[in-house]
Amino acid sequence: MSAVPVTATRRFALPLAALAAIVVAGIGDAAVAAITVAAGASPDFVPLQPGAYLFFTVIGIVVASVAWWLISRTSRAASTMRWLAPAVVLVSLVPDILVGVNDGLPNASWTAVVGLMVMHLVVAGAALLAFSRARPLHDART
């Protein structure tokens, strides 16, 4: 017999998954930032500093967990997420590309931009993996 009721476990599964995703993505982002700086990006480029990328990692994963929960309540949750997740990730890359083409940002380079883009993939991957294990999505049978 389980010490924690199933309903309590399920209630906290998604928030715990979000916390795990934040930790994993934060570690992954730190590694990507270090590799990006080692590859020639300026360490003074603000988005590659821990305060910046950890803030956006937390915000992104919290927003994604709310979206996951809302979508999980629909009849076509799995099929919706199959197109929505890649679309959101692609849209999230647009500001990074704009940083690359804008000559006015201090310490910006295409090396830094590629690092930021990889960070987006790290965050998305950590969130999708954690959420899909905590609260799998299904489509209603017709």
N, CA and C atoms as a LAMMPS dump frame, in Angstrom:
ITEM: TIMESTEP
0
ITEM: NUMBER OF ATOMS
426
ITEM: BOX BOUNDS ff ff ff
-5.0000000000000000e+02 5.0000000000000000e+02
-5.0000000000000000e+02 5.0000000000000000e+02
-5.0000000000000000e+02 5.0000000000000000e+02
ITEM: ATOMS id mol type element x y z
1 1 1 N 0.834 -1.175 0
2 1 2 C 0 0 0
3 1 3 C 0.883 1.244 0
4 2 1 N 0.5 2.195 -0.806
5 2 2 C 1.261 3.428 -0.941
6 2 3 C 0.989 4.375 0.225
7 3 1 N 2.032 5.065 0.655
8 3 2 C 1.877 6.019 1.758
9 3 3 C 1.214 7.305 1.288
10 4 1 N 1.334 7.625 -0.007
11 4 2 C 0.756 8.847 -0.558
12 4 3 C -0.415 8.458 -1.447
13 5 1 N -1.59 9.02 -1.203
14 5 2 C -2.728 8.694 -2.053
15 5 3 C -2.453 9.035 -3.512
16 6 1 N -3.029 8.263 -4.401
17 6 2 C -2.812 8.46 -5.832
18 6 3 C -3.247 9.857 -6.262
19 7 1 N -4.341 10.357 -5.728
20 7 2 C -4.807 11.684 -6.125
21 7 3 C -3.804 12.765 -5.738
22 8 1 N -3.173 12.645 -4.576
23 8 2 C -2.169 13.628 -4.167
24 8 3 C -0.936 13.533 -5.057
25 9 1 N -0.548 12.339 -5.4
26 9 2 C 0.601 12.151 -6.278
27 9 3 C 0.323 12.772 -7.641
28 10 1 N -0.852 12.541 -8.169
29 10 2 C -1.2 13.081 -9.474
30 10 3 C -1.305 14.603 -9.427
31 11 1 N -1.834 15.124 -8.339
32 11 2 C -2.015 16.57 -8.211
33 11 3 C -0.674 17.293 -8.278
34 12 1 N 0.357 16.713 -7.721
35 12 2 C 1.658 17.367 -7.671
36 12 3 C 2.622 16.887 -8.748
37 13 1 N 2.183 15.978 -9.597
38 13 2 C 3.079 15.423 -10.613
39 13 3 C 3.59 16.485 -11.578
40 14 1 N 2.718 17.319 -12.09
41 14 2 C 3.15 18.326 -13.053
42 14 3 C 4.026 19.412 -12.418
43 15 1 N 3.664 19.949 -11.239
44 15 2 C 4.58 20.914 -10.608
45 15 3 C 5.954 20.315 -10.277
46 16 1 N 5.965 19.065 -9.84
47 16 2 C 7.256 18.417 -9.567
48 16 3 C 8.039 18.198 -10.856
49 17 1 N 7.336 17.862 -11.92
50 17 2 C 7.995 17.708 -13.217
51 17 3 C 8.562 19.039 -13.681
52 18 1 N 7.831 20.127 -13.449
53 18 2 C 8.33 21.452 -13.825
54 18 3 C 9.597 21.793 -13.037
55 19 1 N 9.585 21.473 -11.757
56 19 2 C 10.776 21.717 -10.933
57 19 3 C 11.968 20.902 -11.446
58 20 1 N 11.73 19.637 -11.76
59 20 2 C 12.8 18.791 -12.304
60 20 3 C 13.296 19.341 -13.637
61 21 1 N 12.372 19.788 -14.48
62 21 2 C 12.758 20.342 -15.78
63 21 3 C 13.591 21.608 -15.607
64 22 1 N 13.244 22.425 -14.617
65 22 2 C 14.013 23.65 -14.354
66 22 3 C 15.447 23.301 -13.955
67 23 1 N 15.595 22.308 -13.097
68 23 2 C 16.933 21.906 -12.653
69 23 3 C 17.743 21.351 -13.834
70 24 1 N 17.146 20.435 -14.576
71 24 2 C 17.849 19.813 -15.711
72 24 3 C 18.18 20.859 -16.778
73 25 1 N 17.193 21.687 -17.121
74 25 2 C 17.431 22.709 -18.147
75 25 3 C 18.452 23.738 -17.669
76 26 1 N 18.411 24.087 -16.388
77 26 2 C 19.396 25.038 -15.858
78 26 3 C 20.815 24.51 -15.969
79 27 1 N 20.987 23.234 -15.657
80 27 2 C 22.308 22.609 -15.783
81 27 3 C 22.715 22.548 -17.254
82 28 1 N 21.772 22.163 -18.101
83 28 2 C 22.054 22.11 -19.537
84 28 3 C 22.396 23.475 -20.106
85 29 1 N 21.64 24.489 -19.688
86 29 2 C 21.92 25.843 -20.167
87 29 3 C 23.289 26.335 -19.705
88 30 1 N 23.665 25.999 -18.483
89 30 2 C 24.988 26.389 -17.991
90 30 3 C 26.084 25.752 -18.843
91 31 1 N 25.891 24.499 -19.195
92 31 2 C 26.867 23.814 -20.047
93 31 3 C 26.923 24.457 -21.431
94 32 1 N 25.759 24.76 -22.006
95 32 2 C 25.725 25.395 -23.323
96 32 3 C 26.387 26.774 -23.264
97 33 1 N 26.113 27.535 -22.22
98 33 2 C 26.734 28.862 -22.089
99 33 3 C 28.252 28.749 -22.012
100 34 1 N 28.741 27.799 -21.236
101 34 2 C 30.189 27.614 -21.108
102 34 3 C 30.814 27.203 -22.444
103 35 1 N 30.155 26.298 -23.143
104 35 2 C 30.662 25.855 -24.453
105 35 3 C 30.626 27.011 -25.449
106 36 1 N 29.571 27.799 -25.399
107 36 2 C 29.431 28.929 -26.32
108 36 3 C 30.527 29.962 -26.082
109 37 1 N 30.815 30.257 -24.828
110 37 2 C 31.897 31.201 -24.511
111 37 3 C 33.244 30.606 -24.936
112 38 1 N 33.432 29.31 -24.687
113 38 2 C 34.68 28.654 -25.106
114 38 3 C 34.836 28.667 -26.626
115 39 1 N 33.709 28.69 -27.342
116 39 2 C 33.744 28.709 -28.805
117 39 3 C 33.96 30.118 -29.36
118 40 1 N 34.025 31.124 -28.482
119 40 2 C 34.351 32.463 -28.945
120 40 3 C 33.337 33.549 -28.642
121 41 1 N 32.198 33.201 -28.089
122 41 2 C 31.226 34.237 -27.73
123 41 3 C 31.745 35.028 -26.536
124 42 1 N 31.354 36.273 -26.471
125 42 2 C 31.81 37.133 -25.377
126 42 3 C 31.163 36.712 -24.061
127 43 1 N 31.953 36.554 -22.996
128 43 2 C 31.375 36.252 -21.685
129 43 3 C 30.572 37.426 -21.131
130 44 1 N 30.73 38.605 -21.743
131 44 2 C 29.981 39.787 -21.314
132 44 3 C 28.624 39.905 -21.995
133 45 1 N 28.313 38.993 -22.899
134 45 2 C 27.002 38.997 -23.555
135 45 3 C 25.968 38.584 -22.511
136 46 1 N 25.104 39.513 -22.143
137 46 2 C 24.202 39.339 -20.998
138 46 3 C 23.358 38.054 -21.067
139 47 1 N 22.764 37.679 -22.207
140 47 2 C 21.956 36.462 -22.216
141 47 3 C 22.729 35.165 -21.904
142 48 1 N 24.044 35.214 -21.958
143 48 2 C 24.845 34.033 -21.618
144 48 3 C 25.268 34.027 -20.148
145 49 1 N 24.78 34.978 -19.385
146 49 2 C 25.093 35.033 -17.956
147 49 3 C 23.986 34.332 -17.172
148 50 1 N 24.338 33.626 -16.114
149 50 2 C 23.368 32.797 -15.387
150 50 3 C 22.093 33.514 -14.952
151 51 1 N 22.196 34.731 -14.495
152 51 2 C 21.003 35.449 -14.055
153 51 3 C 19.975 35.598 -15.16
154 52 1 N 20.455 35.832 -16.368
155 52 2 C 19.547 36.017 -17.501
156 52 3 C 18.952 34.692 -17.963
157 53 1 N 19.8 33.712 -18.258
158 53 2 C 19.234 32.487 -18.826
159 53 3 C 18.455 31.674 -17.807
160 54 1 N 18.832 31.726 -16.536
161 54 2 C 18.042 30.994 -15.53
162 54 3 C 16.671 31.632 -15.327
163 55 1 N 16.606 32.95 -15.354
164 55 2 C 15.327 33.641 -15.238
165 55 3 C 14.386 33.214 -16.361
166 56 1 N 14.873 33.259 -17.591
167 56 2 C 14.021 32.906 -18.734
168 56 3 C 13.711 31.41 -18.777
169 57 1 N 14.609 30.587 -18.276
170 57 2 C 14.343 29.155 -18.191
171 57 3 C 13.18 28.89 -17.242
172 58 1 N 13.209 29.506 -16.082
173 58 2 C 12.127 29.317 -15.105
174 58 3 C 10.805 29.824 -15.676
175 59 1 N 10.799 31.02 -16.237
176 59 2 C 9.569 31.589 -16.8
177 59 3 C 9.032 30.678 -17.908
178 60 1 N 9.892 30.253 -18.808
179 60 2 C 9.466 29.403 -19.92
180 60 3 C 8.865 28.09 -19.459
181 61 1 N 9.491 27.452 -18.486
182 61 2 C 9 26.155 -18.022
183 61 3 C 7.711 26.303 -17.222
184 62 1 N 7.593 27.351 -16.429
185 62 2 C 6.346 27.571 -15.689
186 62 3 C 5.191 27.827 -16.668
187 63 1 N 5.411 28.672 -17.647
188 63 2 C 4.366 28.937 -18.65
189 63 3 C 4.036 27.654 -19.42
190 64 1 N 5.056 26.894 -19.781
191 64 2 C 4.826 25.641 -20.508
192 64 3 C 4.054 24.631 -19.669
193 65 1 N 4.304 24.595 -18.374
194 65 2 C 3.586 23.636 -17.524
195 65 3 C 2.111 23.996 -17.418
196 66 1 N 1.813 25.289 -17.356
197 66 2 C 0.412 25.72 -17.343
198 66 3 C -0.251 25.363 -18.675
199 67 1 N 0.444 25.624 -19.772
200 67 2 C -0.097 25.276 -21.086
201 67 3 C -0.31 23.771 -21.198
202 68 1 N 0.635 22.979 -20.704
203 68 2 C 0.513 21.515 -20.751
204 68 3 C -0.731 21.068 -19.983
205 69 1 N -0.908 21.644 -18.799
206 69 2 C -2.062 21.285 -17.982
207 69 3 C -3.369 21.643 -18.696
208 70 1 N -3.432 22.836 -19.271
209 70 2 C -4.638 23.251 -19.981
210 70 3 C -4.912 22.354 -21.183
211 71 1 N -3.885 22.074 -21.953
212 71 2 C -4.052 21.24 -23.139
213 71 3 C -4.405 19.812 -22.747
214 72 1 N -3.874 19.324 -21.638
215 72 2 C -4.161 17.945 -21.21
216 72 3 C -5.639 17.744 -20.906
217 73 1 N -6.366 18.805 -20.704
218 73 2 C -7.786 18.716 -20.388
219 73 3 C -8.668 18.706 -21.638
220 74 1 N -8.07 18.8 -22.814
221 74 2 C -8.836 18.826 -24.056
222 74 3 C -8.961 17.423 -24.636
223 75 1 N -9.871 17.269 -25.584
224 75 2 C -10.098 15.947 -26.183
225 75 3 C -9.033 15.575 -27.208
226 76 1 N -8.285 16.551 -27.709
227 76 2 C -7.239 16.269 -28.701
228 76 3 C -5.88 16.749 -28.2
229 77 1 N -5.592 16.429 -26.958
230 77 2 C -4.376 16.931 -26.308
231 77 3 C -3.109 16.484 -27.023
232 78 1 N -2.981 15.209 -27.3
233 78 2 C -1.745 14.69 -27.906
234 78 3 C -1.523 15.267 -29.301
235 79 1 N -2.561 15.273 -30.116
236 79 2 C -2.391 15.795 -31.475
237 79 3 C -2.156 17.303 -31.468
238 80 1 N -2.74 18.015 -30.519
239 80 2 C -2.489 19.451 -30.401
240 80 3 C -1.032 19.709 -30.036
241 81 1 N -0.52 18.954 -29.07
242 81 2 C 0.859 19.17 -28.625
243 81 3 C 1.862 18.793 -29.705
244 82 1 N 1.509 17.837 -30.587
245 82 2 C 2.426 17.432 -31.657
246 82 3 C 2.773 18.583 -32.593
247 83 1 N 1.84 19.498 -32.814
248 83 2 C 2.16 20.644 -33.676
249 83 3 C 2.482 21.894 -32.855
250 84 1 N 1.899 22.02 -31.665
251 84 2 C 2.093 23.235 -30.885
252 84 3 C 3.51 23.36 -30.332
253 85 1 N 4.05 22.298 -29.791
254 85 2 C 5.392 22.371 -29.2
255 85 3 C 6.45 22.786 -30.23
256 86 1 N 6.511 22.136 -31.395
257 86 2 C 7.51 22.597 -32.377
258 86 3 C 7.254 24.027 -32.853
259 87 1 N 5.988 24.403 -32.984
260 87 2 C 5.674 25.766 -33.429
261 87 3 C 6.15 26.794 -32.409
262 88 1 N 5.921 26.524 -31.129
263 88 2 C 6.349 27.458 -30.079
264 88 3 C 7.871 27.55 -30.037
265 89 1 N 8.541 26.424 -30.183
266 89 2 C 10.01 26.455 -30.181
267 89 3 C 10.525 27.27 -31.37
268 90 1 N 9.945 27.074 -32.541
269 90 2 C 10.374 27.849 -33.711
270 90 3 C 10.146 29.345 -33.501
271 91 1 N 8.992 29.702 -32.967
272 91 2 C 8.709 31.114 -32.702
273 91 3 C 9.679 31.672 -31.656
274 92 1 N 10.057 30.854 -30.684
275 92 2 C 10.975 31.322 -29.643
276 92 3 C 12.369 31.62 -30.192
277 93 1 N 12.687 31.089 -31.353
278 93 2 C 13.998 31.335 -31.958
279 93 3 C 14.063 32.677 -32.686
280 94 1 N 12.916 33.254 -33.004
281 94 2 C 12.886 34.511 -33.754
282 94 3 C 13.64 35.633 -33.033
283 95 1 N 13.425 35.861 -31.729
284 95 2 C 14.205 36.924 -31.071
285 95 3 C 15.717 36.679 -31.123
286 96 1 N 16.12 35.418 -31.057
287 96 2 C 17.547 35.116 -31.146
288 96 3 C 18.094 35.519 -32.516
289 97 1 N 17.351 35.19 -33.555
290 97 2 C 17.777 35.552 -34.91
291 97 3 C 17.847 37.069 -35.05
292 98 1 N 16.884 37.771 -34.462
293 98 2 C 16.904 39.238 -34.507
294 98 3 C 18.127 39.804 -33.787
295 99 1 N 18.55 39.156 -32.716
296 99 2 C 19.782 39.564 -32.029
297 99 3 C 20.965 39.409 -32.981
298 100 1 N 20.97 38.33 -33.754
299 100 2 C 22.071 38.09 -34.68
300 100 3 C 22.161 39.106 -35.801
301 101 1 N 21.025 39.553 -36.288
302 101 2 C 21.047 40.499 -37.408
303 101 3 C 21.141 41.948 -36.956
304 102 1 N 20.948 42.208 -35.668
305 102 2 C 21.026 43.567 -35.132
306 102 3 C 22.466 43.872 -34.73
307 103 1 N 23.067 44.828 -35.406
308 103 2 C 24.463 45.168 -35.12
309 103 3 C 24.626 46.003 -33.851
310 104 1 N 23.548 46.5 -33.274
311 104 2 C 23.649 47.417 -32.162
312 104 3 C 23.736 46.794 -30.781
313 105 1 N 23.598 45.498 -30.665
314 105 2 C 23.627 44.863 -29.342
315 105 3 C 25.069 44.608 -28.902
316 106 1 N 25.421 45.053 -27.696
317 106 2 C 26.798 44.878 -27.229
318 106 3 C 27.162 43.4 -27.056
319 107 1 N 28.318 43.054 -27.55
320 107 2 C 28.92 41.728 -27.383
321 107 3 C 28.159 40.607 -28.084
322 108 1 N 27.214 40.949 -28.948
323 108 2 C 26.465 39.921 -29.673
324 108 3 C 27.296 39.404 -30.844
325 109 1 N 27.149 38.125 -31.111
326 109 2 C 27.796 37.499 -32.262
327 109 3 C 26.928 36.31 -32.676
328 110 1 N 27.179 35.804 -33.854
329 110 2 C 26.402 34.635 -34.281
330 110 3 C 26.736 33.408 -33.437
331 111 1 N 27.933 33.35 -32.901
332 111 2 C 28.277 32.252 -31.985
333 111 3 C 27.377 32.309 -30.76
334 112 1 N 27.199 33.504 -30.214
335 112 2 C 26.323 33.677 -29.053
336 112 3 C 24.876 33.347 -29.406
337 113 1 N 24.45 33.766 -30.58
338 113 2 C 23.069 33.509 -31.018
339 113 3 C 22.818 32.01 -31.159
340 114 1 N 23.746 31.306 -31.751
341 114 2 C 23.583 29.848 -31.874
342 114 3 C 23.507 29.208 -30.488
343 115 1 N 24.328 29.684 -29.564
344 115 2 C 24.256 29.184 -28.188
345 115 3 C 22.891 29.416 -27.569
346 116 1 N 22.327 30.607 -27.775
347 116 2 C 20.991 30.897 -27.249
348 116 3 C 19.943 29.974 -27.871
349 117 1 N 20.08 29.728 -29.164
350 117 2 C 19.125 28.849 -29.846
351 117 3 C 19.205 27.424 -29.287
352 118 1 N 20.405 26.966 -29.018
353 118 2 C 20.576 25.638 -28.424
354 118 3 C 19.952 25.609 -27.029
355 119 1 N 20.098 26.705 -26.293
356 119 2 C 19.473 26.772 -24.963
357 119 3 C 17.955 26.607 -25.055
358 120 1 N 17.347 27.199 -26.061
359 120 2 C 15.901 27.041 -26.242
360 120 3 C 15.549 25.576 -26.452
361 121 1 N 16.354 24.883 -27.21
362 121 2 C 16.107 23.452 -27.455
363 121 3 C 16.302 22.637 -26.175
364 122 1 N 17.292 23.011 -25.381
365 122 2 C 17.535 22.321 -24.105
366 122 3 C 16.33 22.478 -23.181
367 123 1 N 15.837 23.696 -23.064
368 123 2 C 14.687 23.961 -22.192
369 123 3 C 13.456 23.215 -22.692
370 124 1 N 13.201 23.289 -23.98
371 124 2 C 12.036 22.599 -24.548
372 124 3 C 12.15 21.092 -24.352
373 125 1 N 13.313 20.552 -24.589
374 125 2 C 13.504 19.109 -24.418
375 125 3 C 13.31 18.664 -22.984
376 126 1 N 13.862 19.41 -22.047
377 126 2 C 13.707 19.06 -20.628
378 126 3 C 12.241 19.133 -20.217
379 127 1 N 11.552 20.179 -20.644
380 127 2 C 10.144 20.348 -20.279
381 127 3 C 9.282 19.251 -20.904
382 128 1 N 9.459 18.999 -22.181
383 128 2 C 8.639 17.986 -22.855
384 128 3 C 8.852 16.598 -22.258
385 129 1 N 10.081 16.271 -21.974
386 129 2 C 10.364 14.967 -21.377
387 129 3 C 9.732 14.857 -19.991
388 130 1 N 9.924 15.861 -19.161
389 130 2 C 9.394 15.822 -17.795
390 130 3 C 7.863 15.81 -17.793
391 131 1 N 7.251 16.667 -18.602
392 131 2 C 5.792 16.757 -18.607
393 131 3 C 5.152 15.498 -19.184
394 132 1 N 5.751 14.937 -20.219
395 132 2 C 5.16 13.747 -20.836
396 132 3 C 5.22 12.537 -19.906
397 133 1 N 6.19 12.52 -19.017
398 133 2 C 6.261 11.43 -18.035
399 133 3 C 5.309 11.675 -16.865
400 134 1 N 5.163 12.938 -16.482
401 134 2 C 4.319 13.266 -15.326
402 134 3 C 2.835 13.232 -15.664
403 135 1 N 2.497 13.707 -16.846
404 135 2 C 1.088 13.784 -17.247
405 135 3 C 0.998 13.52 -18.749
406 136 1 N 1.022 12.237 -19.13
407 136 2 C 0.97 11.896 -20.553
408 136 3 C -0.288 12.451 -21.22
409 137 1 N -0.14 12.852 -22.456
410 137 2 C -1.265 13.39 -23.214
411 137 3 C -1.89 12.299 -24.079
412 138 1 N -3.194 12.367 -24.224
413 138 2 C -3.933 11.395 -25.04
414 138 3 C -5.013 12.132 -25.798
415 139 1 N -5.391 11.548 -26.916
416 139 2 C -6.561 12.028 -27.641
417 139 3 C -7.754 11.166 -27.256
418 140 1 N -8.922 11.778 -27.158
419 140 2 C -10.143 11.026 -26.857
420 140 3 C -10.433 10.072 -28.007
421 141 1 N -10.901 8.932 -27.677
422 141 2 C -11.245 7.96 -28.722
423 141 3 C -12.587 8.31 -29.324
424 142 1 N -12.624 8.234 -30.653
425 142 2 C -13.871 8.574 -31.345
426 142 3 C -14.546 7.358 -31.888
